[in-house]
Amino acid sequence: MDILVILLISMGTFFFFTSTIGLLRLPDFYSRMHATGKGDTLGALLSLLGLALLCGWSLTSLKILFISVFVFITSPTATHALLRAAFDSKVKPWTKDGKIMREAKGRRK
Protein backbone atom coordinates (compact mmCIF):
# COMPACT_ATOMS: atom_id res chain seq x y z
CA MET A 1 0.00 0.00 0.00
CA ASP A 2 2.85 2.39 0.81
CA ILE A 3 4.40 1.80 -2.61
CA LEU A 4 1.12 2.74 -4.30
CA VAL A 5 0.86 5.91 -2.20
CA ILE A 6 4.43 6.91 -3.07
CA LEU A 7 3.79 6.14 -6.74
CA LEU A 8 0.57 8.22 -6.90
CA ILE A 9 2.05 11.23 -5.10
CA SER A 10 5.22 11.04 -7.21
CA MET A 11 3.21 10.91 -10.42
CA GLY A 12 1.11 13.87 -9.23
CA THR A 13 4.26 15.84 -8.50
CA PHE A 14 5.62 14.91 -11.93
CA PHE A 15 2.51 16.25 -13.67
CA PHE A 16 2.64 19.46 -11.62
CA PHE A 17 6.28 19.88 -12.60
CA THR A 18 5.69 19.24 -16.30
CA SER A 19 2.76 21.66 -16.38
CA THR A 20 5.01 24.30 -14.84
CA ILE A 21 7.58 23.68 -17.57
CA GLY A 22 4.79 24.01 -20.14
CA LEU A 23 3.75 27.32 -18.59
CA LEU A 24 7.28 28.66 -18.87
CA ARG A 25 8.25 27.24 -22.26
CA LEU A 26 5.17 27.42 -24.49
CA PRO A 27 4.73 30.48 -26.72
CA ASP A 28 1.20 31.82 -26.19
CA PHE A 29 -1.66 32.02 -23.74
CA TYR A 30 -3.68 29.20 -25.31
CA SER A 31 -0.82 26.69 -25.29
CA ARG A 32 0.14 27.61 -21.76
CA MET A 33 -3.40 27.22 -20.49
CA HIS A 34 -3.69 23.86 -22.22
CA ALA A 35 -0.55 22.57 -20.52
CA THR A 36 -1.39 23.90 -17.08
CA GLY A 37 -5.05 22.91 -17.23
CA LYS A 38 -4.31 19.30 -18.08
CA GLY A 39 -1.25 18.95 -15.86
CA ASP A 40 -2.72 20.58 -12.77
CA THR A 41 -5.93 18.58 -12.97
CA LEU A 42 -4.14 15.27 -13.31
CA GLY A 43 -1.45 16.21 -10.79
CA ALA A 44 -4.00 17.24 -8.17
CA LEU A 45 -6.11 14.16 -8.79
CA LEU A 46 -3.19 11.76 -8.42
CA SER A 47 -1.76 13.53 -5.37
CA LEU A 48 -5.12 13.63 -3.62
CA LEU A 49 -5.79 9.98 -4.37
CA GLY A 50 -2.39 9.14 -2.89
CA LEU A 51 -3.21 11.13 0.24
CA ALA A 52 -6.61 9.44 0.54
CA LEU A 53 -4.93 6.03 0.40
CA LEU A 54 -2.38 7.17 2.96
CA CYS A 55 -5.16 8.05 5.44
CA GLY A 56 -6.81 4.65 5.08
CA TRP A 57 -10.57 4.17 5.28
CA SER A 58 -11.68 7.13 7.37
CA LEU A 59 -13.74 10.28 7.24
CA THR A 60 -10.62 12.20 6.23
CA SER A 61 -10.07 10.01 3.17
CA LEU A 62 -13.73 10.44 2.20
CA LYS A 63 -13.32 14.22 2.40
CA ILE A 64 -10.16 14.05 0.28
CA LEU A 65 -12.03 11.99 -2.33
CA PHE A 66 -14.81 14.60 -2.44
CA ILE A 67 -12.21 17.33 -2.89
CA SER A 68 -10.59 15.38 -5.74
CA VAL A 69 -13.96 15.00 -7.52
CA PHE A 70 -14.57 18.74 -7.05
CA VAL A 71 -11.14 19.59 -8.51
CA PHE A 72 -11.67 17.13 -11.37
CA ILE A 73 -14.91 18.90 -12.34
CA THR A 74 -14.04 22.54 -11.70
CA SER A 75 -10.49 22.80 -13.01
CA PRO A 76 -11.26 21.98 -16.66
CA THR A 77 -14.35 24.18 -16.48
CA ALA A 78 -12.34 27.14 -15.21
CA THR A 79 -9.67 26.56 -17.86
CA HIS A 80 -12.32 26.51 -20.57
CA ALA A 81 -13.91 29.71 -19.24
CA LEU A 82 -10.55 31.50 -19.23
CA LEU A 83 -9.74 30.37 -22.75
CA ARG A 84 -13.18 31.36 -24.04
CA ALA A 85 -12.83 34.80 -22.42
CA ALA A 86 -9.41 35.24 -24.02
CA PHE A 87 -10.79 34.22 -27.42
CA ASP A 88 -13.73 36.60 -27.06
CA SER A 89 -11.29 39.38 -26.09
CA LYS A 90 -9.44 38.76 -29.37
CA VAL A 91 -6.22 37.42 -27.85
CA LYS A 92 -4.42 36.12 -30.90
CA PRO A 93 -2.85 32.66 -30.89
CA TRP A 94 0.81 32.31 -31.75
CA THR A 95 1.66 30.96 -35.19
CA LYS A 96 5.06 29.99 -36.51
CA ASP A 97 4.82 32.11 -39.65
CA GLY A 98 2.85 35.01 -38.14
CA LYS A 99 -0.33 34.40 -40.14
CA ILE A 100 -3.62 35.37 -38.58
CA MET A 101 -5.69 32.41 -37.50
CA ARG A 102 -9.16 31.94 -38.94
CA GLU A 103 -11.91 33.35 -36.73
CA ALA A 104 -14.55 31.03 -35.31
CA LYS A 105 -17.84 31.51 -37.11
CA GLY A 106 -21.27 31.20 -35.61
CA ARG A 107 -20.23 32.16 -32.08
CA ARG A 108 -23.13 33.70 -30.21
CA LYS A 109 -22.50 36.72 -28.04
Helices and strands as residue ranges (DSSP letters): H 2-25, H 29-55, H 59-88
